[in-house]
Every structure is written in structure tokens, then in C-alpha cells.
Amino acid sequence: MKVLAPAPKSEPRTNDPERTRADILTVATREFSEKGFAGARIDLIAEATRTSKRMIYYYFGSKESLYLAVLEAAYSRIRTIESALHLEDLDPIDALRTLVGFTVDYERANPDFVRLVMNENIQRGASLARSTTIQQLNATAIDGVKAVYQRGVAAGVFRPGLDPVDLHMSISALSFFNVSNSHTFALIFQRDLDSPEAIIQRRENVVQMLLRYVSV
């Protein structure tokens, strides 16, 4: 059984509830991403954060609510960083290249996010269905893609008639697969997908596929 690494030592947290809550979310993210909702254990999360199960329930109410908070925080992180890319300052082609490259890089660097999404899909999105904020959290992703795409159409460099949600789904799919299927793909086809050369080449391939898909 994998033992969760303890959170970094810190000062007493009785007067720092936000830090305590953040530490719990960090460790819970690792626990849920590794074991899914059913396999995750609150007592291990409490031990790794040097707190108590009672304190976790005080902040989050239940295991189900903690899991949902982890999911919402995971989506919030990627959307917050996306919004700081300043795509509006770039021409449409460079903006799309930047967005796709960022998505590939982020999901490779954050396999916990990919595993959380995989686990939630196994459960048919049952926990996210209870979220009151998930649509709002992800609206910025579609707004960003739509703005870049519409500017490209107006500039005559992107072909008209594409659905921004479908475009976002294609970007996500090509980035997600690199992480979700990396172990099986590497074993079946005897490829070193983690070499620097392979990572750079795959990133550029994904960028080029999306650019050629939308280009006139």
C-alpha cells in the first residue's frame, strides 16, 4: 500500500484555517487520484497532514464533499492558469499554438489531474453532477477557445463552421491521452515516451494537428 508523504512541516495551524484546508486538499488530491473515491482513506489523509479525521470533517463535512472539493480545485487550477496566458495579446495562430502547448504541458506535469478525471469518468461523473460550480469553472475554457477561433476566422486564417466546444474537446483529448495511456502504449509498442526527444516531438505533433485542423 502506497504511503502518502506527509505535508511539509509548518507552524501550528489553529489560526490559519485556509492553510490547513489547502494542505488537506493537496494530500487528498494524491490519495483520491491514486485510489479513486472508494479506495481513498480519510485516516491516511489525516495522518499525512498531521491533523485529525474530525478536523477534516469539520472543514469538508464528509468524504464525498472532500472528494468533490478536490475535483473542483483541480479544474479551478488549470482554468486559472489558462486565463493568465493572455491569448488576446497574440495573433490567432500563435494564440492557438500557445493554448494547445500549454494544455499538453500541464496535463503531462499534473498526472494527478488526469487520474482524477479518469476516476470520475469511471463513476460516470456522479460526483461532479453534484457540483454547483463546475460549469462556471469551465466556462472560461470555452470562452477562451471561442475568442481565439473567432479572431482567426475574422482574420481569414481559420476555417468557419467549427464548434468551439468540439475544438476544446479535441485539444483536451490529444493532451489527455499522452498521460492516461502512456504506460500501456509504451509497453505495447516498445516506445520510450518519457525521453526528452519523445516529449518534445509529441507536443509539436499535437500542436500541428490542431493548427492544421482549424486552418483554411
QUILINKA-V521660 format. One record per pair of residues at least 12 apart in sequence whose ideal C-beta (glycine too) atoms are under 7 Angstrom apart, sorted by the first residue. I is the first residue (numbers start at 1). GAP is how many residues later the second one is. D is the distance in Angstrom with one decimal. If there is no record, write none. Layout:
BEGIN
I:GAP:D
I:GAP:D
END
This chain:
BEGIN
2:32:6.1
4:23:5.9
4:26:5.9
4:27:6.0
4:40:5.5
4:44:4.0
5:43:6.7
6:42:5.0
6:44:6.5
7:16:4.7
7:19:6.7
7:20:5.9
7:41:6.2
7:42:5.0
7:43:6.8
20:31:6.7
21:38:5.2
23:26:5.0
24:21:6.6
24:25:5.4
24:27:7.0
24:32:5.8
24:35:6.4
25:44:6.4
25:45:6.1
25:48:5.4
27:18:5.2
27:21:4.6
27:22:5.1
28:17:5.1
28:38:5.6
28:42:5.1
29:41:5.2
29:45:6.7
29:83:5.4
30:82:6.3
31:13:6.2
31:14:5.3
32:35:5.7
32:38:5.4
32:84:6.3
33:79:4.1
33:82:4.0
33:83:4.9
36:83:4.4
37:30:5.2
37:82:6.8
37:86:6.9
37:90:7.0
42:14:5.9
42:21:5.7
67:60:5.8
68:59:5.2
68:62:6.1
68:63:6.1
70:46:6.9
71:45:6.2
71:49:6.3
71:56:6.2
71:57:6.0
72:59:6.0
72:61:6.1
72:62:6.4
72:65:6.6
74:39:5.1
74:42:5.4
75:59:6.6
75:62:5.0
75:63:6.2
76:61:5.5
78:28:5.9
78:35:6.8
79:58:5.8
79:59:6.5
79:61:5.2
79:62:5.9
81:25:6.9
82:20:6.9
82:58:6.8
82:59:6.4
82:62:6.2
83:57:5.7
85:13:5.9
85:14:6.7
85:17:6.1
87:12:6.1
87:57:6.0
87:61:5.6
88:59:6.8
92:56:5.7
92:59:4.7
92:60:3.4
92:63:5.7
92:65:5.8
92:66:6.4
93:64:5.9
93:118:6.7
95:53:4.5
96:52:5.5
96:114:6.6
96:115:6.3
96:118:6.8
97:110:5.5
97:114:6.5
99:45:6.9
99:49:6.6
99:72:7.0
100:71:5.5
100:106:6.2
100:107:4.9
100:110:4.9
101:102:6.3
101:106:5.7
103:68:5.4
103:69:6.8
103:72:4.4
104:71:4.6
104:74:6.7
104:99:4.9
104:102:5.4
107:68:4.7
107:69:5.9
107:71:6.9
107:72:5.3
108:70:6.1
108:71:6.0
111:68:5.3
114:62:6.1
114:65:4.3
114:66:5.4
118:62:5.8
141:27:5.8
142:22:5.6
142:23:5.9
142:26:5.8
145:19:4.8
145:22:5.5
145:23:4.8
146:18:3.9
149:13:6.5
149:15:5.6
149:18:6.3
149:65:6.8
152:62:6.7
156:60:6.8
157:58:6.5
157:59:6.4
158:56:4.7
158:57:6.4
158:58:6.7
159:55:6.5
159:56:6.9
159:57:4.8
162:52:6.3
167:47:6.9
170:40:6.6
171:39:6.1
174:32:4.6
174:35:6.6
175:31:6.6
178:24:6.1
END
